[in-house]
Amino acid sequence: MLLLKTDKARLELSPGVRTLSLRERSLLLLADGRPAAELEALYHGAGKDIVSKLLAEGYLAHAGATAPVPDAPKAHAAAAAAHAHPAGGAALPPAPSHALRSLAGTRMYLFDICERMFARRNPALAHNFLEALRGARDRDSMLDVSEALLEEIELLAGPERAATVRERMEQLLPTPA
């Protein structure tokens, strides 16, 4: 059966809203119109639990089913909390300890950081970094883009913030072959 994103999922994926883990968000990005079995096979089978959770919490719905209405107060509170912090001072999303190292996961994390740090303050810079990240298809090119991104983060938010982002990124980046 095909899975579709609900309004609650679209709210979660909107800029500045981050209540789900990196894996849950990446699965949501892939979900629209894909078979449940395909999504459940992701992350070496761990996708099954994620799909179940997202269905139960109303982020996903089976095609043809009536999509559940998101819990408006909870969704509004999450959005308000996300927008309460300025772009340079927003809390960084944690790197899940159970995450598998992958370029895709690293790219998602860096997309998120780029959006949080630069989208409002410097949209052109954010756009350039996002395009560079989309083009980074191997470990070396990902490292090149991330170094430039980290330099800008250091200028904007300081060396401690850049070091935190670097540490979390290194937790997600695959080890060299």
VOPAGU-2260 file (C-alpha; in pm, 1 decimal, decimal comma):
REM VOPAGU-2260
SITE   aa  ch    i         X         Y         Z
SITE  MET   A    0       0,0       0,0       0,0
SITE  LEU   A    1     120,3     350,5     -84,1
SITE  LEU   A    2     196,3     603,8     187,9
SITE  LEU   A    3     124,1     975,8     171,8
SITE  LYS   A    4     239,6    1269,4     382,0
SITE  THR   A    5     -24,0    1438,0     595,3
SITE  ASP   A    6     -52,7    1808,9     672,5
SITE  LYS   A    7     125,9    1733,0     998,3
SITE  ALA   A    8     420,3    1591,7     796,6
SITE  ARG   A    9     430,0    1895,5     569,2
SITE  LEU   A   10     438,9    2119,4     876,7
SITE  GLU   A   11     728,1    1913,9    1017,9
SITE  LEU   A   12     919,5    1951,4     691,6
SITE  SER   A   13     863,6    2326,4     669,5
SITE  PRO   A   14    1156,7    2558,4     742,9
SITE  GLY   A   15    1234,8    2607,8    1109,4
SITE  VAL   A   16    1031,2    2314,2    1242,3
SITE  ARG   A   17    1229,2    2020,8    1384,2
SITE  THR   A   18    1054,0    1775,8    1615,8
SITE  LEU   A   19    1150,3    1444,2    1455,1
SITE  SER   A   20    1486,7    1270,0    1432,4
SITE  LEU   A   21    1700,9    1289,5    1120,4
SITE  ARG   A   22    1595,0     940,4    1010,5
SITE  GLU   A   23    1227,2    1014,3    1063,1
SITE  ARG   A   24    1254,2    1335,5     864,4
SITE  SER   A   25    1445,5    1171,5     581,3
SITE  LEU   A   26    1186,6     895,0     561,5
SITE  LEU   A   27     912,1    1159,2     548,0
SITE  LEU   A   28    1089,9    1327,2     258,5
SITE  LEU   A   29    1086,4     999,9      65,4
SITE  ALA   A   30     736,8     892,3     164,7
SITE  ASP   A   31     493,2    1060,9     -68,4
SITE  GLY   A   32     342,7     798,5    -298,1
SITE  ARG   A   33     592,7     522,2    -220,5
SITE  PRO   A   34     496,9     169,9    -117,7
SITE  ALA   A   35     509,0     103,1     256,3
SITE  ALA   A   36     728,5    -203,6     199,4
SITE  GLU   A   37     992,7       5,8      21,5
SITE  LEU   A   38    1013,1     253,2     310,4
SITE  GLU   A   39    1007,6     -21,7     574,4
SITE  ALA   A   40    1315,8    -178,3     412,8
SITE  LEU   A   41    1521,5     138,0     468,0
SITE  TYR   A   42    1794,0     159,1     732,4
SITE  HIS   A   43    1857,1    -215,6     727,0
SITE  GLY   A   44    1497,2    -289,2     827,4
SITE  ALA   A   45    1472,4     -22,0    1098,3
SITE  GLY   A   46    1244,6     166,9     861,4
SITE  LYS   A   47     958,2     -60,2     964,8
SITE  ASP   A   48     953,8      84,0    1318,1
SITE  ILE   A   49     988,1     438,1    1184,8
SITE  VAL   A   50     699,9     391,2     939,1
SITE  SER   A   51     483,4     247,3    1217,7
SITE  LYS   A   52     563,6     542,4    1443,4
SITE  LEU   A   53     497,2     799,3    1171,3
SITE  LEU   A   54     165,5     633,4    1086,5
SITE  ALA   A   55      62,8     617,0    1453,0
SITE  GLU   A   56     154,5     981,5    1514,7
SITE  GLY   A   57     -29,9    1104,5    1204,8
SITE  TYR   A   58     264,7    1205,8     988,0
SITE  LEU   A   59     183,8     942,8     725,1
SITE  ALA   A   60    -139,8     794,8     597,1
SITE  HIS   A   61    -219,4     508,7     363,0
SITE  ALA   A   62    -329,6     623,2      17,5
SITE  GLY   A   63    -708,2     633,9       3,7
SITE  ALA   A   64    -741,8     668,0     382,0
SITE  THR   A   65    -851,0     992,3     537,2
SITE  ALA   A   66    -542,3    1167,3     665,4
SITE  PRO   A   67    -554,3    1230,7    1038,0
SITE  VAL   A   68    -576,4    1593,1    1142,8
SITE  PRO   A   69    -262,3    1700,3    1326,2
SITE  ASP   A   70    -292,3    1793,6    1689,1
SITE  ALA   A   71    -312,6    2168,8    1624,1
SITE  PRO   A   72    -196,9    2294,8    1966,0
SITE  LYS   A   73     101,0    2058,0    1969,3
SITE  ALA   A   74     195,8    2140,1    1608,3
SITE  HIS   A   75     158,5    2512,9    1674,6
SITE  ALA   A   76     368,8    2491,3    1990,8
SITE  ALA   A   77     644,0    2305,7    1804,4
SITE  ALA   A   78     644,3    2564,3    1525,9
SITE  ALA   A   79     643,5    2852,4    1774,4
SITE  ALA   A   80     931,0    2700,1    1971,0
SITE  ALA   A   81    1131,8    2653,0    1652,0
SITE  HIS   A   82    1081,7    3016,3    1548,8
SITE  ALA   A   83    1151,3    3156,4    1897,5
SITE  HIS   A   84    1527,2    3127,8    1845,2
SITE  PRO   A   85    1714,3    3347,0    1597,5
SITE  ALA   A   86    1877,8    3157,9    1311,1
SITE  GLY   A   87    2228,1    3187,4    1455,3
SITE  GLY   A   88    2122,0    3083,4    1804,7
SITE  ALA   A   89    1885,9    2796,2    1729,8
SITE  ALA   A   90    1957,2    2470,3    1905,6
SITE  LEU   A   91    2135,6    2219,4    1687,6
SITE  PRO   A   92    1955,5    1896,2    1609,2
SITE  PRO   A   93    2116,8    1603,8    1788,3
SITE  ALA   A   94    2290,1    1340,6    1582,7
SITE  PRO   A   95    2112,7    1017,5    1668,8
SITE  SER   A   96    2344,5     776,3    1845,7
SITE  HIS   A   97    2194,8     483,6    1653,7
SITE  ALA   A   98    2244,1     647,3    1312,2
SITE  LEU   A   99    2425,6     458,2    1042,0
SITE  ARG   A  100    2705,6     647,8     882,3
SITE  SER   A  101    2604,7     757,7     533,6
SITE  LEU   A  102    2658,4    1041,7     290,4
SITE  ALA   A  103    2282,1    1084,1     263,7
SITE  GLY   A  104    2246,2    1121,6     640,5
SITE  THR   A  105    2538,5    1363,0     652,4
SITE  ARG   A  106    2389,4    1563,5     365,7
SITE  MET   A  107    2049,7    1581,3     543,0
SITE  TYR   A  108    2218,6    1703,4     862,3
SITE  LEU   A  109    2415,1    1969,5     674,1
SITE  PHE   A  110    2101,6    2078,9     482,2
SITE  ASP   A  111    1930,5    2126,3     816,4
SITE  ILE   A  112    2222,3    2320,4     965,7
SITE  CYS   A  113    2249,3    2538,9     656,6
SITE  GLU   A  114    1879,7    2618,2     668,1
SITE  ARG   A  115    1889,9    2699,9    1038,9
SITE  MET   A  116    2202,2    2912,2    1025,5
SITE  PHE   A  117    2175,3    3099,9     695,4
SITE  ALA   A  118    1829,9    3082,4     533,3
SITE  ARG   A  119    1695,5    3393,4     704,3
SITE  ARG   A  120    2016,2    3591,8     742,1
SITE  ASN   A  121    2170,4    3526,3     403,3
SITE  PRO   A  122    1937,8    3341,3     161,2
SITE  ALA   A  123    2186,5    3360,8    -126,3
SITE  LEU   A  124    2459,6    3197,7      81,7
SITE  ALA   A  125    2214,8    2932,2     202,0
SITE  HIS   A  126    2112,6    2861,8    -157,8
SITE  ASN   A  127    2476,8    2827,9    -266,5
SITE  PHE   A  128    2554,9    2584,4      15,2
SITE  LEU   A  129    2239,6    2380,3     -52,6
SITE  GLU   A  130    2328,0    2351,9    -421,5
SITE  ALA   A  131    2685,1    2251,7    -336,2
SITE  LEU   A  132    2555,5    1987,7     -92,9
SITE  ARG   A  133    2322,2    1848,7    -359,5
SITE  GLY   A  134    2621,5    1812,5    -589,7
SITE  ALA   A  135    2845,4    1650,0    -327,5
SITE  ARG   A  136    2815,4    1282,2    -418,2
SITE  ASP   A  137    3127,3    1139,9    -256,9
SITE  ARG   A  138    3306,7    1171,9      75,5
SITE  ASP   A  139    3573,8    1412,8     -50,9
SITE  SER   A  140    3331,0    1655,2    -213,5
SITE  MET   A  141    3110,1    1639,6      98,3
SITE  LEU   A  142    3415,2    1731,1     310,5
SITE  ASP   A  143    3499,5    2023,3      80,5
SITE  VAL   A  144    3149,8    2168,1     108,5
SITE  SER   A  145    3131,9    2104,2     481,9
SITE  GLU   A  146    3463,4    2284,4     544,1
SITE  ALA   A  147    3334,5    2596,0     367,9
SITE  LEU   A  148    3008,1    2568,4     561,2
SITE  LEU   A  149    3195,1    2529,6     891,3
SITE  GLU   A  150    3405,9    2839,8     815,8
SITE  GLU   A  151    3088,0    3043,8     767,7
SITE  ILE   A  152    2935,6    2901,1    1086,0
SITE  GLU   A  153    3249,8    2998,6    1276,0
SITE  LEU   A  154    3224,2    3355,0    1143,1
SITE  LEU   A  155    2854,5    3377,3    1228,6
SITE  ALA   A  156    2826,3    3185,5    1555,5
SITE  GLY   A  157    3180,1    3133,0    1681,2
SITE  PRO   A  158    3434,9    2850,5    1699,1
SITE  GLU   A  159    3246,4    2651,2    1966,6
SITE  ARG   A  160    2937,2    2626,9    1747,6
SITE  ALA   A  161    3144,8    2525,0    1446,4
SITE  ALA   A  162    3321,5    2259,0    1655,0
SITE  THR   A  163    2984,5    2117,9    1769,2
SITE  VAL   A  164    2858,2    2097,2    1411,2
SITE  ARG   A  165    3186,4    1934,8    1299,9
SITE  GLU   A  166    3162,9    1673,4    1576,2
SITE  ARG   A  167    2805,5    1581,6    1489,3
SITE  MET   A  168    2882,7    1574,6    1118,7
SITE  GLU   A  169    3175,2    1338,7    1178,4
SITE  GLN   A  170    2940,1    1103,1    1365,8
SITE  LEU   A  171    2731,3    1072,5    1048,2
SITE  LEU   A  172    2998,4    1078,7     778,3
SITE  PRO   A  173    3103,8     734,6     653,1
SITE  THR   A  174    3456,0     628,3     737,3
SITE  PRO   A  175    3701,8     632,5     447,0
SITE  ALA   A  176    3721,4     307,3     254,3
